[in-house]
Amino acid sequence: MWIVLFSINFYGGYFMHQQPLPGYPASHGCVRLLMTDAEKLFKWVRVRDAVTVVRDSGV
């Protein structure tokens, strides 16, 4: 069972949330974040804030 902390729904069933980073693609579309980043973002955003997700192919 996964415990998903600091979850932010940004589109339909897609979320940004704290989750261990496995080092390989392992998501159906959610954005996995480190705990510290997820907590900061969760406390910073407000309901209905616009969210843009951009793929950085340089990583």
N, C-alpha and C positions, 0 to 999 in steps of 0.2 A: 504494500500500500504506500502510495506517495503522499507526502504532506506538502502541499503547495502554499508557500507563504508569500505575502505581498503581491497578490495577484491583481493585475490590471487588465480588464477586458477592453481590447481596442478595436475589434471588428468581429461580429458574429461569434463563433466559437474559438477565436484566437485571443491569446493572452500573453502578457509579459509577466513573468513570475520567477521567483527564486526556484532553482532546481540545480542539482549537480550537473556540471558540464562534462559529458562523457568523452569528448575529444573526437566525436564523429557525428554526422547527422543522425538524430534520433528523435525527431519531433514531427508532428503533422502540420506544423506551422507556427507554433508558439515560439516566443522569444525567451530563451533561458538566460537568466542573469545570476551573477554571483550574489550571495546574501547581502553584502554591504551595498551593492549597486541597486538591488531590488528594493531594499528598505528606503534608501534615499529617494529613489524615483517615486515610490508609493506615497511617501510623505510630501512630495513636491507637487505632484499633479492633482488636478481637481476633476470632478465629474464633468464630462463634455469637453475637456481639453482636446484639441486636435492632436492626432498622433500620425507621424509619418515614419514608416519603417523602410530603411534603405539598405540594400545589400552592398557590402564593401568587398569587392572581389579581390582587393589587395591583401586580404588577410589569409 
